[in-house]
Amino acid sequence: MSNETTREKPWTGRFTEPTDAFVEAFTASVQFDQRMYRQDIAGSIAHARMLAHVGVLTEQERDAIIGGLEEIRTEIERGEFPWSIALEDLHMNIEARLTERIGVTGKKLHTGRSRNDQVATDIRLYLRDEVDAICTELRRLQQGLLEVAEREAETIMPGFTHLQTAQPVTFGHHMMAWFEMLQRDDQRLRDCRKRVNIMPLGAAALAGTSYPIDREFTARELGFDGIAENSLDAVSDRDFAIEFSAAAALLMTHLSRWSEELVLWSSSQFDFIDLGDSFCTGSSIMPQKKNPDVPELVRGKTGRVNGHLIALLTLMKAQPLAYNKDNQEDKEPLFDTIDTLKGCLKVYADMIPNMRVNRDAMYEAARRGFSTATDLADYLVCKGLPFRDAHEVVGKAVRAGVESSRDLSEMGLDELQQFSNVITEDVFDVLTLEGSVSARNHTGGTAPEQVRAAVARARERLI
């Protein structure tokens, strides 16, 4: 059979004119959907086995199809596959190539299915694999955070609200806040995967098929948790991709928040951390510069992932049942979201464990911002003052400290007693940074002992 015959479009019987060249290129998706070739071939192999299982194909036909598909997979992986825009998409390219290789038997592969349920299956298989890969990379980043948190369990830094010094915390405690964000992201992705892992194959174009298919057999072959219950819904909705994109946007939002902190902390004004040279760039004109390009780019890439989520929501919002060509536009935003997320996680997992922490700068910054003011107020309450009165007393003490450029811990006992006569020598136990963080010694608190305990619990959660 000639190449011209086997590689023509499968639907030309209805048409009397060839497709316009521009329209052919405009409607083709093979340029970007070919990345799903492994999933497409796996789905076709499972479908062929099912067709033989129910007697639609002979065992010889099944084996010929499977052998041909495996050869095509090898051909693609070697970069030798002749992709054709004229054949529109990944699915028709592979089917046409199969027919070239094994003859008319290749045309039997599509029995009992449509490109509509085929592509819906491919996307779910592909996304399932990518969610697993993303969760693996996310865990690697979490493990890196735990290393830093444990190492810096006693490192004191200012905690901020409104980007103003609030109370002293430990850097390890701060890292554990990042860990908890990632833990929720991981849970969202794994929960999303449950709804991704439902098989649409068997829905055919929209109404199912008259062939005696065994969908449960195919689902087992492909490792799906279940089958789509309604054929119309199976081929037409992309809510699973939207749900993944929403989880990805949240994860990227968390990375963006960290990026903002890393950019600030690595500046000379903060000097809290130093990112490795391999994660920074210089300036073409200012030789002293060391720019935190990685966190800046991650912060910027969050916008494109958020944009893809809106694009997918907009794509689906006005589609009637069942399948519409609009859904060809689901793949590029989904693929780019996956690629962007994986890249950001990888670079952070490499970068975070290797950043240098400037403990002295953090400690000095915590000393400068009256971060133990709340501790003084709590001290006064324990001495019998109502909290609101204690708040006013400390406010006056802070004002005096601002005017004299001294922290509360730098004031003498006589001076502090001018603000309240209940203050005694033991006040200095709570005005030290170490005393402040150690006092928060409860589950979820910033005390070094609690940070180490949180790290231990977190490691158990990652098993």
N, C-alpha and C positions, 0 to 999 in steps of 0.2 A: 504493500500500500504506500502510495507516494506521500511525501512530507506535506505537500499542498493540500491533499485530501484530509489527512489525519489532523492537521493543525488549523483547520478552519473553525470558525465559531460554531458552537453546538446548536445554536438556535436559528441558523440561516434559512431553514425551510419556510418560515413565515414571511420572509422579506424578499423583495424583488430588487432592492438597491443595496450596494455596500455601504457600510458605515462611513460617514464623513471622517477624514483623517484627523481633524482637530477634535471632533466628538469622541473618536476612538481613544485619543490620548487623554481627553478631559475626563472620561468616565472610567478609565483604567485604574486599578488599585494595586496591580502587581508590583509596582515600584516600592511600595511600603508593606504590603501584606505578605511578601515572600519570607519575611522573618519568622512566620508561623509554620514553615514547611515541616518541621519535625512533628508538630501537633497535627497538621493536616494528614501527613502520612500515617501517623499512629491511628488517627480516627478512621482512615480508609482501610487500614489493615484490620481493625476491629470490626468494621462494617462488613468486610469481605468474609471474615470468619463467621459472623452472624448469618450472612446470607447462605453460606454453606451449611451452617447448623440447622437452618429451617428448610433446606432443600432447594433454595432458589439457584444456588451455584453448585456445581459438582466440586468434589475435592480437588480435582485436577485444575479446574478454573480458579478455585481459591488459591491454590499453591502458586499458580502462574501469576496471579495478581499480586500476591504478597512478595514473591521473588522480584517482580518488576518494580514494585514500590521501593523495596530495599535497595535495589540498584540505583533508582532515581535519587534516593536519599544520599547515597554515596557520591553520586554525580554532583549533587548540589554542594555537598560539603567540600568537594574538590574544586569547586568554582567552575565546573564544566557544563552546567545546565544552561540550555538555550532559552532564557526567559523571553517571552514575547508579549509586548503591549497589546498586540492584536487579539490575544486570548484573554484579555481583560484582567484576570486575577490569578492568584496562586493556584486555586482549585482547578481551573480549566487548563492551566499550563501543565500541571502534574498529570491530569487525566489524559490530555493529548499526548504527552510524552509516553505515558504508559501504553497507550494504544499503538504508538510507533514501535514500541519495544516488543509487545506480546500479541499484537493484532487485535482482532475483533473482540476477544475476551476482555480487553481493557475497557470496552464500551459498556460491559455489563456491570462494572463496579458501581455505577451511579443508580442502579436499580433500587427503588424504595427510599430514595433520599433526594433532597433538593440542595442547591447551593445555599438556600436560606437556613436550613438546619445545620448544614455542613459548616458554614462560617460561624454560626452561633456556637457550635461545639468547639471549633478551633480557638475562638477567642477565650472561651472558658478554660480550655486546657492550657492555653498559653498564659493566661492571667494566673491560674492556679500555680503553675511552675514559678512564675515571677514573684508571687506573694511569698512562696516558700524561700526563694532566694533573698528577697528583701528582709524577711524576718531573720534569716541567718546573719545578714550584715548588721541588722539592728541589734541583735544579741551581741555581736562583736563590739559594737560601740558601747553597749551597756556594760560589758565586762571591762572595757577600758575606763569607763567612768568609776566603776567600783575600785579599780586599782588606784586611781587618783584620790578618791574619797578616803580610802584607807590610809594612804600615804600622808594625806593632809588633814587627818582627823583633828589635830590640835592646832592647825594653822588658823590664826584669828584674822578676820577681815571685817570691814564694816558691812552690815546688812542695810539695804536701802529700801525706802518707800518714797515714791515721787522722785527717785534718783537723788534723794537727800539721805545723809547718814541717819539711820534709825536706831539700830541696836547691834552690838557685836554678834557675829556668828562665826562658825568655823567654815573654812573653805571646803572641807569634806562634806559638811552639811549642805552647802550650796550645790555641790556636785550631785548629792543624793536627790535634790529637788529635780535636777535634770533627769536623773535615772527614773524617777517616778513618772515624769511626763512620757518618757519612752516606753515605760511599762504599759501605760494605758494605750499608747499607739500600737504596741505589739498585740494587745488584747483586741483592739478594734480590727486590725488586719486579720487576725486568726478567726475572729467571728465573721468577718466579711467573707473569708474563704469558704465557710460553710454554705453560703448562698451562691458563691461562684461554682462550687463543685456539684452542680445539678445538670444532668445531661439533656440537651434539647434534641439530640439526634433521634429521628423517628417521627418528628413533627412534619417532615418533608417541607413543602412550600408553605403550608398554613393549616391544612386539614388532616394531616396524617397520610397514611398510604394504604392501599388495598392489598399490598403484599403481606404475607404472614410473618412479619418481623418479630423478633424477640428483643425488645428494648432492654430488658433486665440483663440479658446476656451481654449485650454491647456495653452497658454501664459497668458491669463487672470487669470486662476486658480493659476498660479505660480508667478504672479506679474512681469512678464517680460514686458519690454517696447515695444518689437517688436519680430519678428521672423527672423531667418536667411534666406536670400533670395535664397541662392544656396546650394543645398544638399551636393555637393562635398566639398565646403568650410566649411560648418557647422561642419562636423565631423573631418576635417583634420588639421585645423589651431589652434594654441595655442597663437596667437599674443596677445590676451587679457591678458593671464598670463604673457607673456613677458613684456607687457606694465606696468602691475602692478609691476613686479619685477624691472623695470627701475625706477618707481616712488619710490619704497621701497629703492632702492640703493641710490637715491638722498637724501631721508629722512635720511637714516643711515649716509650718508656722512655729512650731517648737524650735526647730533648728534655726529659724530666723531670729527668734528671741535670744538664743544663745549667741548667735553671730553678733548681734548688737552688743552684748556684753563683752565678747572677745575683742571686738574692735575697740571698745572703750578701754578695757583693761590693758590692752597692748600699747596704748598711746603713752607718750612720755608724761602726760598729765596724771595718769593713774600709775603706770608702770607696775601693775599687779602681776602680769604674766609676760612671757616671751615665747612666741610661737616659733617652731623650728624654721630654720632658713629655707628648708625645702618646701615649706608651705606659704612662703611669702615671696614678694618680688620687690625690685628696686625701682628707682625713678630714672628716667632718661636724662634728667637735667639736675636733680638734687642728689648728690652722692650719699648723703647721710640717711636717706629714706629706707625704711623697711616696711613695706605696705602689707597689711593683712588681707591679701586678695582672696584667699579661700573663704573666710567667713563673709566678706563683702559679697562675693559671688553667690554663696548659698543664700544670703539674705535677698539678693536680687532674683534668684531663680524661684524663690517662693511665689513671686508674682506670676510667673508663667504657669506654675502648677495650679494656682488659684484660678487663673484664666481658663485652663483646660477644664476644670470642674464646671465653670459657668458655661463653657462651650457645649459640654455634654448635656447639661441640664436643658439648655436652650434647644439642642438638637432633638430631644425627645418630647418637648413640651406640647407640640401640636400634631403629633403623628397619629393618624387613625390606624386601627388594626387592619392588616397585620404588618408584614414587612414592607418597608419603603426604601428606596435607594438612598435616602438621607443617611441611613445607618452606615453607609460606606465611610461617612465622615467621623465615625466613632474611633477609628483605629489610630490615626495620627496623634490626636490629643492623648489617647490612652497610652500609646507607645512612648510618647515623649515624657509623659508623667512618670512612667516606669523607669525610663533611662535616667531622667533627672534625679529622681529619688534615690536610685541605686548609686549614682555617682556621688551625691551629697553624703549619703551614709558611709560610703567607702572612704572618702577623704576625711570625714570626721573621725571615723574609727581608727584611721592611721594617725591623725594629728593630735587628738585629745590626750592620749596617754603619754605623749612625748613633749607636751608643753612644759616650760620651766615656770615654776611659781616663785615669785619674789615675796617671800614671807615677811621680810622687814618692811617693805613698802606697804603691804596690807596691814600690818600691825600698826604702823605709824598713822595710816589713814583712819583706822578705827579709833585711835587715841584723839584725833583732832576734832571729831564731830560730835562731842558730847553724847557718845553712844551709850553711856551708862546712866543717862538721866532717868530712864524708866526704872532702873535698878534702885536709884536713890528714892524715887517716889514709892516703890514697893517697900523699901526699908522703912520709910516714915509711916506707911500704913501699918506695918508690923509693930511699930512703936505706939500705935494708937490713934494716929491722925486719920480723919476721913480722907478718902482718895482725892476728892476735889481740892481739899485744903493742901494735901501733899503735892498735888499737881501744881498749884500756885506757888508753893514754896520752891519747888525745883525750877520752875520757870524763872523766878527771880534770881536763883543761883546761877542758872545758865546765862541770863542777861549779864550778870556781873562777870562771868567768865568770858563772854564775848567782848566786853569792854576792856578787859585786861589781857585778852589773848591767852587765856589759860583754860585747860580742861578742868573738870570738877575734881579729878583725882590729884591735880596739882595745887589745890587750895588747902590751906591749913585747917586744923580742927576748929580753932577759934573763929576763923572766917566763916566756916560752914555753920557754926552755931549761931551766927548772927541771923541766919534765915529761919532756924528752928532750934529751940532749946532741948528738943528730944534727941538731937544728934549727939552720939558719943563716939569714942575711939573706934568701935567696931564698924563704923561706916565705911572705913577703907577696905574692908573685906568685900564689899559689894561694888565699890567704885573701880576696882581693877578689872581689866578686860578678862583676865583668866577667871576671876570670881564670877563675872557676869555669865560667861558661856557655861561654866561648870554648874551654875545654879539651875540651868534649863535641863535638868537631868531626869527626863521622862520620855516615854516613847514618842518619837517624832520631834524631840527637842534637839538643840544644837550642841549639847555637851559632848565632848570627845568620846566618852564612854557610850553614849547613845548612837553616835555616828558609827562606831565600830560594830555595835549590835545591829544597826540597820544594814550595814554592809553584809554581815553574816546572814541575816534574814534574806536579803536580796539574792545572794548567791544560791540559797536554797530554792528561791522562786525561779531561778534560771535553769535549774536542772531539768 
